[in-house]
């Protein structure tokens, strides 16, 4: 344990931030699972709606510095490609 007062404060602050970031990442992961379930059912309209919500969540997490900008972009790209590929396979 730290002996310096400012370091003790940083430990507490870091833990609070860690819990907040963990919560946001968990919410995104849950929504991704729901998105994939919509694709598996073949309900592409619902999946598109869920994708828009996911983009919003990822963008907000990016602004809160939960994700690096490239990580956020990569996640969004992969999700969009997943939907696109599923729609192409259906045709």
N, CA, C and O atoms as a MOPAC input file, in Angstrom:
PM7 MOZYME 1SCF
protein

 N      0.83500 1    -1.17700 1     0.00000 1
 C      0.00000 1     0.00000 1     0.00000 1
 C      0.88300 1     1.24400 1     0.00000 1
 O      1.94400 1     1.27700 1     0.62300 1
 N      0.42700 1     2.24000 1    -0.69800 1
 C      1.20300 1     3.47800 1    -0.82500 1
 C      1.22100 1     4.25500 1     0.49600 1
 O      0.28500 1     4.18100 1     1.29200 1
 N      2.30000 1     4.99100 1     0.70200 1
 C      2.42100 1     5.84100 1     1.88400 1
 C      2.12300 1     7.29700 1     1.55900 1
 O      1.87300 1     8.09500 1     2.46200 1
 N      2.14700 1     7.64300 1     0.30400 1
 C      1.97000 1     9.03200 1    -0.10900 1
 C      0.48100 1     9.31100 1    -0.30100 1
 O     -0.23400 1     8.53600 1    -0.93500 1
 N      0.03000 1    10.42900 1     0.25700 1
 C     -1.39300 1    10.76400 1     0.25200 1
 C     -1.96800 1    10.85300 1    -1.16200 1
 O     -3.04700 1    10.32500 1    -1.43200 1
 N     -1.25600 1    11.51400 1    -2.05100 1
 C     -1.76100 1    11.67700 1    -3.41200 1
 C     -1.84800 1    10.32900 1    -4.12900 1
 O     -2.75400 1    10.11500 1    -4.93500 1
 N     -0.92800 1     9.43300 1    -3.84600 1
 C     -0.97100 1     8.10900 1    -4.47200 1
 C     -2.14600 1     7.29200 1    -3.94600 1
 O     -2.76000 1     6.53000 1    -4.69400 1
 N     -2.46000 1     7.44900 1    -2.66200 1
 C     -3.62800 1     6.76600 1    -2.09800 1
 C     -4.90000 1     7.23300 1    -2.80300 1
 O     -5.79000 1     6.43500 1    -3.09800 1
 N     -4.97100 1     8.53100 1    -3.06600 1
 C     -6.12500 1     9.07900 1    -3.78500 1
 C     -6.19200 1     8.53500 1    -5.20500 1
 O     -7.27200 1     8.20900 1    -5.69600 1
 N     -5.04000 1     8.43600 1    -5.86700 1
 C     -5.00500 1     7.92100 1    -7.23800 1
 C     -5.47300 1     6.46600 1    -7.28800 1
 O     -6.15800 1     6.06600 1    -8.22900 1
 N     -5.10800 1     5.68300 1    -6.28800 1
 C     -5.52600 1     4.28400 1    -6.23500 1
 C     -7.05000 1     4.20400 1    -6.18400 1
 O     -7.65800 1     3.39600 1    -6.88700 1
 N     -7.65700 1     5.03400 1    -5.36100 1
 C     -9.11600 1     5.05900 1    -5.24400 1
 C     -9.74600 1     5.53500 1    -6.54500 1
 O    -10.71000 1     4.93400 1    -7.01900 1
 N     -9.21700 1     6.60200 1    -7.12600 1
 C     -9.73700 1     7.15300 1    -8.38200 1
 C     -9.62000 1     6.13200 1    -9.50900 1
 O    -10.54800 1     5.96500 1   -10.30000 1
 N     -8.48300 1     5.45200 1    -9.57900 1
 C     -8.27900 1     4.44600 1   -10.61900 1
 C     -9.26900 1     3.29600 1   -10.48600 1
 O     -9.76600 1     2.78600 1   -11.49000 1
 N     -9.55600 1     2.88900 1    -9.26800 1
 C    -10.50800 1     1.80100 1    -9.05300 1
 C    -11.91400 1     2.20200 1    -9.48600 1
 O    -12.63300 1     1.40100 1   -10.08300 1
 N    -12.30800 1     3.43800 1    -9.18700 1
 C    -13.62400 1     3.93200 1    -9.60400 1
 C    -13.71800 1     3.94900 1   -11.13000 1
 O    -14.71900 1     3.51500 1   -11.69900 1
 N    -12.67400 1     4.45100 1   -11.78600 1
 C    -12.64900 1     4.49600 1   -13.25200 1
 C    -12.66200 1     3.08100 1   -13.83400 1
 O    -13.32400 1     2.82100 1   -14.83800 1
 N    -11.93300 1     2.18200 1   -13.19800 1
 C    -11.87200 1     0.79500 1   -13.66400 1
 C    -13.26000 1     0.16300 1   -13.64000 1
 O    -13.65100 1    -0.51800 1   -14.58700 1
 N    -13.99600 1     0.38500 1   -12.56600 1
 C    -15.34500 1    -0.18000 1   -12.45500 1
 C    -16.28500 1     0.41300 1   -13.50100 1
 O    -17.10500 1    -0.30100 1   -14.07700 1
 N    -16.16800 1     1.71100 1   -13.74500 1
 C    -17.01400 1     2.36700 1   -14.74700 1
 C    -16.70200 1     1.83100 1   -16.14200 1
 O    -17.61600 1     1.53500 1   -16.91200 1
 N    -15.42000 1     1.70500 1   -16.46900 1
 C    -15.01200 1     1.18700 1   -17.78100 1
 C    -15.45200 1    -0.26500 1   -17.95900 1
 O    -15.89900 1    -0.66100 1   -19.03600 1
 N    -15.32200 1    -1.04200 1   -16.90200 1
 C    -15.71300 1    -2.44500 1   -16.94100 1
 C    -17.20900 1    -2.57100 1   -17.21600 1
 O    -17.63900 1    -3.44000 1   -17.97500 1
 N    -17.98900 1    -1.70400 1   -16.59700 1
 C    -19.43500 1    -1.71400 1   -16.80000 1
 C    -19.79400 1    -1.38500 1   -18.24700 1
 O    -20.66200 1    -2.02700 1   -18.83700 1
 N    -19.12600 1    -0.38500 1   -18.81300 1
 C    -19.40400 1     0.01700 1   -20.19800 1
 C    -19.01500 1    -1.08200 1   -21.17800 1
 O    -19.75100 1    -1.35200 1   -22.12700 1
 N    -17.86600 1    -1.71700 1   -20.95900 1
 C    -17.43400 1    -2.79500 1   -21.84100 1
 C    -18.38500 1    -3.98800 1   -21.74900 1
 O    -18.69000 1    -4.62800 1   -22.75500 1
 N    -18.84300 1    -4.27500 1   -20.55000 1
 C    -19.76500 1    -5.38300 1   -20.35000 1
 C    -21.08600 1    -5.12200 1   -21.06300 1
 O    -21.65500 1    -6.02700 1   -21.67400 1
 N    -21.57300 1    -3.89200 1   -20.98500 1
 C    -22.82600 1    -3.53300 1   -21.66000 1
 C    -22.68300 1    -3.70400 1   -23.17500 1
 O    -23.58600 1    -4.21300 1   -23.83800 1
 N    -21.55000 1    -3.27800 1   -23.70800 1
 C    -21.31800 1    -3.42200 1   -25.15000 1
 C    -21.26000 1    -4.89800 1   -25.52700 1
 O    -21.82800 1    -5.29700 1   -26.54300 1
 N    -20.58500 1    -5.70700 1   -24.72600 1
 C    -20.48100 1    -7.13800 1   -25.01300 1
 C    -21.85900 1    -7.79800 1   -24.99800 1
 O    -22.14600 1    -8.65800 1   -25.83100 1
 N    -22.70300 1    -7.40200 1   -24.06200 1
 C    -24.05400 1    -7.94800 1   -23.98600 1
 C    -24.85500 1    -7.57300 1   -25.22400 1
 O    -25.56500 1    -8.40600 1   -25.78800 1
 N    -24.74000 1    -6.32600 1   -25.64400 1
 C    -25.47000 1    -5.87000 1   -26.82500 1
 C    -24.96600 1    -6.55100 1   -28.09500 1
 O    -25.74600 1    -6.80400 1   -29.01300 1
 N    -23.66900 1    -6.84800 1   -28.15400 1
 C    -23.10700 1    -7.56200 1   -29.30500 1
 C    -23.70900 1    -8.96600 1   -29.38300 1
 O    -24.03200 1    -9.44700 1   -30.46900 1
 N    -23.85800 1    -9.62200 1   -28.22500 1
 C    -24.46800 1   -10.94900 1   -28.20400 1
 C    -25.90400 1   -10.88600 1   -28.70800 1
 O    -26.33600 1   -11.75600 1   -29.46500 1
 N    -26.63900 1    -9.86800 1   -28.29500 1
 C    -28.02000 1    -9.70600 1   -28.75500 1
 C    -28.06100 1    -9.44700 1   -30.26300 1
 O    -28.93200 1    -9.95800 1   -30.96600 1
 N    -27.11000 1    -8.64800 1   -30.74800 1
 C    -27.00200 1    -8.34900 1   -32.16900 1
 C    -26.75800 1    -9.63000 1   -32.96600 1
 O    -27.40700 1    -9.85900 1   -33.98700 1
 N    -25.83400 1   -10.45500 1   -32.50800 1
 C    -25.52000 1   -11.70600 1   -33.19200 1
 C    -26.70900 1   -12.66500 1   -33.15500 1
 O    -26.92300 1   -13.42900 1   -34.09600 1
 N    -27.47700 1   -12.62400 1   -32.07400 1
 C    -28.66500 1   -13.47200 1   -31.97900 1
 C    -29.70700 1   -13.05300 1   -33.01300 1
 O    -30.37300 1   -13.90600 1   -33.60100 1
 N    -29.85200 1   -11.74600 1   -33.23900 1
 C    -30.78400 1   -11.25300 1   -34.25800 1
 C    -30.36300 1   -11.72100 1   -35.64600 1
 O    -31.20100 1   -12.10300 1   -36.46300 1
 N    -29.07000 1   -11.68800 1   -35.90300 1
 C    -28.56100 1   -12.15200 1   -37.20200 1
 C    -28.82600 1   -13.64800 1   -37.36300 1
 O    -29.23000 1   -14.10400 1   -38.43300 1
 N    -28.59500 1   -14.40500 1   -36.29300 1
 C    -28.79900 1   -15.84900 1   -36.35400 1
 C    -30.26800 1   -16.18800 1   -36.63200 1
 O    -30.56600 1   -17.17400 1   -37.30600 1
 N    -31.18500 1   -15.36100 1   -36.10700 1
 C    -32.61200 1   -15.57900 1   -36.37200 1
 C    -32.99000 1   -15.16900 1   -37.78500 1
 O    -34.01500 1   -15.60100 1   -38.31200 1
 N    -32.16100 1   -14.33600 1   -38.39400 1
 C    -32.44500 1   -13.86000 1   -39.74600 1
 C    -33.28700 1   -12.60200 1   -39.77100 1
 O    -33.81800 1   -12.22600 1   -40.81500 1
 N    -33.41200 1   -11.94500 1   -38.61800 1
 C    -34.19400 1   -10.70700 1   -38.51800 1
 C    -33.25700 1    -9.52000 1   -38.75100 1
 O    -32.73100 1    -8.93300 1   -37.80600 1
 N    -33.06000 1    -9.18100 1   -40.02900 1
 C    -32.05800 1    -8.17500 1   -40.37400 1
 C    -32.50100 1    -6.74700 1   -40.05900 1
 O    -31.65800 1    -5.87700 1   -39.83900 1
 N    -33.80800 1    -6.49200 1   -40.03500 1
 C    -34.28200 1    -5.15300 1   -39.66300 1
 C    -33.98100 1    -4.87200 1   -38.19600 1
 O    -33.51200 1    -3.78900 1   -37.84600 1
 N    -34.25200 1    -5.85000 1   -37.34700 1
 C    -33.95400 1    -5.70100 1   -35.91900 1
 C    -32.44300 1    -5.62700 1   -35.69800 1
 O    -31.96400 1    -4.88600 1   -34.84000 1
 N    -31.70600 1    -6.40400 1   -36.48400 1
 C    -30.24600 1    -6.38700 1   -36.36500 1
 C    -29.68300 1    -5.02000 1   -36.76000 1
 O    -28.73200 1    -4.53800 1   -36.14400 1
 N    -30.26800 1    -4.39800 1   -37.78500 1
 C    -29.81200 1    -3.06500 1   -38.20500 1
 C    -30.08400 1    -2.03800 1   -37.10200 1
 O    -29.25100 1    -1.17100 1   -36.83800 1
 N    -31.23700 1    -2.13900 1   -36.46900 1
 C    -31.56700 1    -1.24500 1   -35.35400 1
 C    -30.58200 1    -1.45100 1   -34.21100 1
 O    -30.08300 1    -0.49200 1   -33.62300 1
 N    -30.31000 1    -2.71300 1   -33.90600 1
 C    -29.37100 1    -3.04100 1   -32.82700 1
 C    -27.96500 1    -2.54900 1   -33.18000 1
 O    -27.22100 1    -2.11200 1   -32.30200 1
 N    -27.60100 1    -2.61900 1   -34.46700 1
 C    -26.29000 1    -2.14700 1   -34.90500 1
 C    -26.15100 1    -0.64300 1   -34.67200 1
 O    -25.10600 1    -0.17500 1   -34.21900 1
 N    -27.20000 1     0.10300 1   -34.98000 1
 C    -27.16500 1     1.55300 1   -34.74600 1
 C    -27.00200 1     1.86400 1   -33.26300 1
 O    -26.26700 1     2.78200 1   -32.89900 1
 N    -27.68600 1     1.10500 1   -32.40400 1
 C    -27.54000 1     1.29800 1   -30.96000 1
 C    -26.11500 1     0.96200 1   -30.51800 1
 O    -25.53400 1     1.65500 1   -29.68300 1
 N    -25.56200 1    -0.10600 1   -31.08800 1
 C    -24.19400 1    -0.49700 1   -30.75500 1
 C    -23.19000 1     0.57600 1   -31.16800 1
 O    -22.26200 1     0.88800 1   -30.42100 1
 N    -23.38000 1     1.13400 1   -32.35500 1
 C    -22.49200 1     2.20700 1   -32.80200 1
 C    -22.51900 1     3.36400 1   -31.80800 1
 O    -21.48000 1     3.94100 1   -31.48600 1
 N    -23.69800 1     3.69400 1   -31.33200 1
 C    -23.84200 1     4.78400 1   -30.37400 1
 C    -23.11200 1     4.45500 1   -29.07000 1
 O    -22.40400 1     5.30100 1   -28.52300 1
 N    -23.28500 1     3.23200 1   -28.57500 1
 C    -22.60700 1     2.82600 1   -27.33800 1
 C    -21.09200 1     2.84400 1   -27.49800 1
 O    -20.37100 1     3.30300 1   -26.61200 1
 N    -20.62000 1     2.34400 1   -28.62500 1
 C    -19.17300 1     2.30800 1   -28.86200 1
 C    -18.61200 1     3.72300 1   -28.98100 1
 O    -17.53500 1     4.01200 1   -28.45900 1
 N    -19.33800 1     4.60300 1   -29.66500 1
 C    -18.88300 1     5.98800 1   -29.79700 1
 C    -18.83200 1     6.68800 1   -28.44100 1
 O    -17.89800 1     7.43600 1   -28.15700 1
 N    -19.84300 1     6.44000 1   -27.60700 1
 C    -19.83200 1     7.04800 1   -26.27400 1
 C    -18.68000 1     6.50500 1   -25.43300 1
 O    -18.03900 1     7.25200 1   -24.69300 1
 N    -18.41700 1     5.20000 1   -25.54900 1
 C    -17.29200 1     4.61100 1   -24.81800 1
 C    -15.97300 1     5.20200 1   -25.31400 1
 O    -15.04800 1     5.41700 1   -24.53100 1
 N    -15.89400 1     5.46200 1   -26.61200 1
 C    -14.68700 1     6.08500 1   -27.18200 1
 C    -14.48300 1     7.48300 1   -26.60500 1
 O    -13.36500 1     7.85800 1   -26.25300 1
 N    -15.56700 1     8.25200 1   -26.51100 1
 C    -15.45500 1     9.61100 1   -25.97700 1
 C    -15.06700 1     9.61300 1   -24.49900 1
 O    -14.44500 1    10.55900 1   -24.01500 1
 N    -15.43700 1     8.55300 1   -23.78900 1
 C    -15.07400 1     8.43700 1   -22.36900 1
 C    -13.70800 1     7.78900 1   -22.18300 1
 O    -13.30100 1     7.48400 1   -21.06200 1
 N    -13.00400 1     7.58400 1   -23.29500 1
 C    -11.66200 1     6.97600 1   -23.28300 1
 C    -11.64600 1     5.55500 1   -22.74500 1
 O    -10.65600 1     5.12000 1   -22.15800 1
 N    -12.74700 1     4.83000 1   -22.94300 1
 C    -12.76300 1     3.41800 1   -22.59600 1
 C    -12.02100 1     2.64600 1   -23.67900 1
 O    -11.27600 1     1.70900 1   -23.39400 1
 N    -12.23800 1     3.06000 1   -24.94200 1
 C    -11.56500 1     2.44400 1   -26.08000 1
 C    -10.70800 1     3.48500 1   -26.79300 1
 O    -11.03700 1     4.67100 1   -26.82200 1
 N     -9.60000 1     3.01300 1   -27.36800 1
 C     -8.80100 1     3.84200 1   -28.26400 1
 C     -9.61400 1     4.04300 1   -29.54300 1
 O    -10.45700 1     3.21100 1   -29.88100 1
 N     -9.36700 1     5.13300 1   -30.24700 1
 C    -10.17300 1     5.43400 1   -31.43800 1
 C    -10.09000 1     4.33400 1   -32.48700 1
 O    -11.09000 1     4.03000 1   -33.13700 1
 N     -8.92200 1     3.73400 1   -32.66200 1
 C     -8.77500 1     2.67300 1   -33.65100 1
 C     -9.50000 1     1.39600 1   -33.22500 1
 O    -10.03400 1     0.66800 1   -34.06100 1
 N     -9.51100 1     1.13700 1   -31.93300 1
 C    -10.22400 1    -0.02700 1   -31.41100 1
 C    -11.71300 1     0.14000 1   -31.65400 1
 O    -12.38700 1    -0.79300 1   -32.08900 1
 N    -12.22300 1     1.32400 1   -31.37300 1
 C    -13.64900 1     1.59900 1   -31.57600 1
 C    -14.00900 1     1.45300 1   -33.05400 1
 O    -15.02400 1     0.84300 1   -33.38900 1
 N    -13.19200 1     2.00200 1   -33.92300 1
 C    -13.43900 1     1.90300 1   -35.36200 1
 C    -13.40900 1     0.45300 1   -35.82800 1
 O    -14.23500 1     0.03700 1   -36.64000 1
 N    -12.46700 1    -0.30200 1   -35.31500 1
 C    -12.34000 1    -1.70500 1   -35.68200 1
 C    -13.57100 1    -2.49700 1   -35.24800 1
 O    -14.08100 1    -3.31800 1   -36.01100 1
 N    -14.04600 1    -2.25900 1   -34.03500 1
 C    -15.24400 1    -2.94500 1   -33.54400 1
 C    -16.45300 1    -2.62600 1   -34.41500 1
 O    -17.21300 1    -3.51900 1   -34.78900 1
 N    -16.62400 1    -1.35700 1   -34.73200 1
 C    -17.75600 1    -0.94400 1   -35.55000 1
 C    -17.68000 1    -1.56900 1   -36.93700 1
 O    -18.69500 1    -2.01500 1   -37.47200 1
 N    -16.48900 1    -1.60400 1   -37.52100 1
 C    -16.29600 1    -2.17100 1   -38.84900 1
 C    -16.61800 1    -3.66000 1   -38.85900 1
 O    -17.28600 1    -4.14400 1   -39.77200 1
 N    -16.15100 1    -4.38400 1   -37.85900 1
 C    -16.39300 1    -5.82300 1   -37.79100 1
 C    -17.88000 1    -6.13000 1   -37.65500 1
 O    -18.38500 1    -7.06900 1   -38.27100 1
 N    -18.58000 1    -5.33400 1   -36.84300 1
 C    -20.01100 1    -5.55900 1   -36.65900 1
 C    -20.78600 1    -5.27100 1   -37.94200 1
 O    -21.69500 1    -6.01700 1   -38.30800 1
 N    -20.42200 1    -4.18900 1   -38.61800 1
 C    -21.09400 1    -3.84600 1   -39.87500 1
 C    -20.84500 1    -4.92400 1   -40.92800 1
 O    -21.75000 1    -5.28600 1   -41.68000 1
 N    -19.62800 1    -5.42800 1   -40.97700 1
 C    -19.28700 1    -6.48200 1   -41.93200 1
 C    -20.04600 1    -7.76900 1   -41.61500 1
 O    -20.47100 1    -8.48200 1   -42.52400 1
 N    -20.21300 1    -8.05900 1   -40.35200 1
 C    -20.94400 1    -9.24500 1   -39.94200 1
 C    -22.39100 1    -9.20000 1   -40.46500 1
 O    -22.90500 1   -10.18500 1   -40.99500 1
 N    -23.02500 1    -8.04700 1   -40.30400 1
 C    -24.39600 1    -7.87100 1   -40.79500 1
 C    -24.43900 1    -7.94000 1   -42.31900 1
 O    -25.30200 1    -8.60800 1   -42.88900 1
 N    -23.52800 1    -7.26700 1   -42.96200 1
 C    -23.48400 1    -7.23500 1   -44.42100 1
 C    -23.28700 1    -8.64300 1   -45.00900 1
 O    -23.96900 1    -9.03400 1   -45.95600 1
 N    -22.35600 1    -9.37900 1   -44.43500 1
 C    -22.09200 1   -10.73300 1   -44.91100 1
 C    -23.29800 1   -11.64800 1   -44.71100 1
 O    -23.59800 1   -12.48800 1   -45.55900 1
 N    -23.98100 1   -11.47900 1   -43.58800 1
 C    -25.16200 1   -12.29700 1   -43.31500 1
 C    -26.27900 1   -11.98300 1   -44.30800 1
 O    -26.98400 1   -12.88200 1   -44.76600 1
 N    -26.42900 1   -10.71200 1   -44.63200 1
 C    -27.46300 1   -10.32600 1   -45.59900 1
 C    -27.12000 1   -10.85500 1   -46.98500 1
 O    -28.01100 1   -11.30500 1   -47.70600 1
 N    -25.85100 1   -10.81300 1   -47.37200 1
 C    -25.43000 1   -11.32400 1   -48.67300 1
 C    -25.63500 1   -12.83300 1   -48.76000 1
 O    -26.03200 1   -13.35200 1   -49.80300 1
 N    -25.36600 1   -13.52400 1   -47.67800 1
 C    -25.51600 1   -14.98000 1   -47.65900 1
 C    -26.99000 1   -15.37800 1   -47.76600 1
 O    -27.31900 1   -16.42800 1   -48.31900 1
 N    -27.85600 1   -14.54500 1   -47.24100 1
 C    -29.28800 1   -14.82300 1   -47.27100 1
 C    -29.85300 1   -14.73200 1   -48.68400 1
 O    -30.80100 1   -15.43900 1   -49.02600 1
 N    -29.26600 1   -13.85500 1   -49.50700 1
 C    -29.76800 1   -13.64500 1   -50.86800 1
 C    -29.42600 1   -14.73200 1   -51.80100 1
 O    -29.79100 1   -14.67500 1   -52.97500 1

